[in-house]
Amino acid sequence: MDSEPLRIEICPNCALSVRGARLFFGIACIVPCGIATALALKGFWPVLPFAGLEMALLGWALSVCLERRFHSQTITVTDADVSIDTRARARCEHVVFPRHWAQVKLRRPAAGLHPSRLTIESQGRRCELGSFLTEEERRGLALRLQRLIGRMNESPSWHQGDARRGGLAS
C-alpha cells in the first residue's frame, strides 16, 4: 500500500529584500564617502581608494547574502525512497536513497564554533541537509527525519497526520 509522499521544503531565512539592500548600501555609502571626500579636500587623497574598496567589499557581501534567496532543499519521503532535491539558482542536484537502508546522522562539529552537519547516508553515499539552518532548526529537522525514516533496516510506518506534527514547514 503506497501512501502519499511527504515533502519537507527547507530554505534559508532571507529577510533582506533587494530594495532594502540597495537602500542600506546607499545609506552606508554616504558617511564613508563624505568623510573620504572631506579628507581628500584637505590633502589626504590616499583615503579615497580605501573608501572605494570598503564600499566594494560591502556591495560584494550584500550580493552574496541576496544570492541565498535562491537556495532550497526538498526532502521527499515515500514508503520506498528518500529523495533530496537541492537547488541553487540554475544548479539542481537530485539524490535518492532507499528508505530501508537510509540513516539520518547529526554529526558533531570538528571545532567548537563550527556548526553540526546533518546528513542522510546509505550504501557509502551521503547528502548534507540544511547547512543554512540554525543549530536548533538542524536538530529539530534531524529528529523529525529520524522518526520518518527510522534506523537502518527499519522502515517505520507513518501517516500524513503524524508526519505533519511539529518541526519545519512541509
N, C-alpha and C positions, 0 to 999 in steps of 0.2 A: 504494500500500500504506500504509494508516494504521496507525501503531503506537500503543501505549497512551500517553496523555498523561503527562507528567512534572509532578509538583506539588512546589513548594517552599513550605513554610509558614515564615514568619518572624514572630516576636513578641518584644516586649521582655522582658528578664530582670527579673522582679518577685519577688525573694526574700522580701520582707516580706509576711507574711500579715496578714489583718485582725486576728486575735487578737494577733499580735506588735505591730502598730501601736497597738492600744489599750493594751497593756501598756507600750510605750515612752512613749506620751503620758501615761499615768497617772504613771509614774515621773518623767518630765520635768517634770510639773506640781508635784510635791512640793517641790522645792528653791526655785524662784522664788516659789511661793505662800507657803511657810513664811517666807522672808526678807521678803516684802512684808507679811505679817501681823505679824511681829515689828517691822518698821519702823513700821507703822501704829499699833501699840500705844504706840510711843514718840512719836507725834505726827506722823510723816511719812506721813500718809494719802494724799497725791497719788501715792505709789508704787503703790497698788492698781490704778488703771486701766491703768497701763503694764504691770504683770504680767499683767493680764487680756488686754490687747492682744497681748502676747508669746505667750500660750498660744493665743489665737485664730488668730494667724498660723501657729504651729506646727501646729495642727489642720488649717488650710486646706492647708498644704504636704503633710501626710501624706495628705489626701484626694486631692490631685492625683496624688501618687505611686501611690496604690492604684488610681486610675482607669485607669492604664496597663495593668492586667491584662486589660482588655477590648479592647485594640488588637491587630490582627494583619493580615498581608497574605499572600495565597495567590497564587503565580505559577504559572500552568499553561501549559506549552509543548507544543503539538501540532505536527504537520507543517505545518499551515497558519497557526496563530494563536499569539499570546502574549496571555494574558488575566491581568489583575490584579484581585483582589477585595480591597478594603480595608475592614476592619471596625473600628468604634469604638463599642462598646456597641450602641445601636439603629441607628446610621447605617451604611449599607453602600454602597460605590461599586464599580461594575464597569466596567472599561476593557478593550477588545480592540484589539490591533494585528495587522495581517497580518505574519507572521513574516518573510516575504521582504523587507519594507521596514523592519522594526524595527531600531533601533540602540540599543545599550547604551552609555551615556555616564556616566563618573565625572568630575564637574566639580570643579575646584579651588575651595577656599573663597575668598570675596571678601576676607576678613581673616584674619590669622594664626591666631587662636584659634577660628575657626568651623570646623564640620565640612564635609567634602566633600559633594556631592549626587550620588546615584546615580539616574539616570533611564532610562526606556525611551522612545524618541521615534520617531515615524513620522508623516509627512504633516502636519506642523505641530502635532501634539498631543504632549504629554509627560505622563508619570506618574512621580512620585518614589517611590522604593522605600527602605525601611529607614532612615528618618530617625531611628529609635530605636536603630540598631545602633552599635557602636563603629566607629572608623575601620578597624581591622583586619578586622572582620567585613564591613564595607561593601566593602572592596577584594576580599575573598575571594568575596563574592556577585557582584561585578561580573565577575571573571574567569570564574566558573562560568557566568554568563548569557552572556558573550561567546562561550564555547565552544559553548553550546547554541544560541544564536540566530544567531551569525555577524555579519558586517558586512552593510550594506545591499546588496541584490541577491545575497546569498549565504545559502543555507539549508543549513548542513552537515547531513549525515546523522548521526543519533545513535541509540544503542541504550540501552535502560534500564540495562544493566550499566555502560556507560561513563559515563552521566549521573549515576549514583548515587555514583561515587567522589569523595571529598573534598568539602569545602565544608560548608554548613549542612544541617541535617536536612531530608529531603524526605518 
